[in-house]
Amino acid sequence: MDLSIRGQVYVATVIALGLIAVGLCIAGLSVDPVSPEWMLLALLTLLTGSVTVRVPGLPARISVSETFVFTSVLLFGTAAATLTVALDTVVASLVARRNARQVPLKILFNLASASLSIWLASSAFYAISGLARLSIAPAPLPSILGPLVTMTALYFVLNSGFVAVALSFEKGQPAFQIWQRNFLWLSVNYFGGASAAALLVAYTQKVDLFAIGMIVPLVIVSYLTYRTSIGRVEDANRHLDEVKRLHLSTIETLATAIDAKDQVTHGHIRRVQQHTLGLARALGVTDIEQISAIEAAALLHDLGKLVVPEHILNKPGKLTVGEFERMKLHARVGADILSSIRFPYPVVPIVRHHHENWDGSGYPDALRGTQIPLGARILSVVDCFDALTSDRPYRTRLSDEEAIAILMSRRGSMYDPLIVDTFIANKDALTAAYLQNSPVGSAEALPPVYPPPSVESYGTPVLDLEFSSLLKTVLNSLQSELSTSAVVLYMKDTRTDDLYVAGKCGPDSARIGQSRLPVGSHISGWVVANGRRISNADSHLEMQGVFRDNRVCLSVPLMSAGHTVGALTLISQPGKAFDDPSIEFVESIARTFDEPLMRGLIERQLAARPSSTSRQATVH
């Protein structure tokens, strides 16, 4: 039993009190023994108690032995009934252990909780009724019924309640929720046993084989009915579990497709899901429906990005006002799509509101504070941290310390302060739990977005002499006119679908090297993939680790015959930015690549063979 300190104290307390009750009963029988006929009822209890039915979904079993337990209480008193229940629990646990390994502590707890329950319930019966044992002082049935109903209800509540609280500590779920969902319906079994016991003592207030012979078939029928009914419930639950697994696998596949469009990895999905669930539990969320909703929403919160163009999703640098407004649609659209699915738990509100801010400045509905669903508040903190500490097309990952500093700066404005504090306090434990449960371990925790090209590279194509001469003229004129740190011209290699450096110039151009970029990565790769200009983006997004001072980047696509064939990229001097005239000048130069003379040179260059001396390339 994986229990907290409080859970261990609870279990130890119940065991101690139960063993004390059993000890008192043994001492009581030694002073005031009962008729040997009690042994027959004890034997029948053991026989019926050894044939149990498992409660679906719980490590608990039920039997139909209550009839003889209640008869023992009525005829032979509290001590005899308590010892009968103790023996019955041990036998039932040993029988169950043959089919599934039972922890000895659980067997001891079951014995103690059942014994303590019947001891308290039967003591209440005799205190309320004022009767003596019916085997020595018979009483009319009407005087028995009221106290018997009270005893039955008390025994059921205590016995099931002790187990529900233990399961609550073990599973981390509310005890009443476990009891109501899994044990409440078992009260029929208890009251049915009490009714049969009442019939037995009404016929004769002693152990009568003929009366028992009439009751036993009813007990057998009751057992067979329970076993059949619970078997059907297990089949239904098994089917529901299979449907749920299929449902979740479908959701995960869809989420993976969404994140592939957003150029993030499946590791991001898993981390956000597991960290969100762990943080929810750390905050005390135990409701099954709420947990299930958070689990699904963590996978599907970005579903609405299906309607956002890829050039916006993966744009390096800051979005324009119009692009950001288009991006904001994904929260509402995702919720609208999911609203057509009949989730049995509240997924849609979490997806719709995971970009709401604590101070009301978020979207789509400008909710504030606790108006925002708890699941959405939890998800937004986890998603932000994981995004900050992961590589993205528009920036490299931040360190954990940098990401935490950003979370703290947004605490109370964008994010719920309690959730931020709880996340920071539990971050290491959440990460350790994820790595322990992840099938690929730590390698998936921080996956690279852009894997380096294979050493079996095609190498750099040889530049056509006329094309090379023209490039030098173009690049030198750009560098001279704009006084940039570096000017780089990337050409697309049609065999590898990446970019190679066709030419470069400028005082810092030597720091760039002959690097290759995958199409779609960094600023130049994004410009080629989308055919759109990027201006004044942080140069670190383009030349990671090369320029760490305050420089910006301008990259313009090169078009030829309707196709994007490369990119013209400029790195500014430190502290400088490209103004509108400079940007227009660079674009005018780029347009010359689509003129007839240049088209022919570019076609020859695209067909160029690799150099025999250049066999390897790296990503900067």
Summary of the structure (lengths in Angstrom):
residues: 620
radius of gyration: 37.1
end to end distance: 52.0
largest distance: 120.5
contacts: 2046
relative contact order: 0.06
helix: 62%
strand: 8%
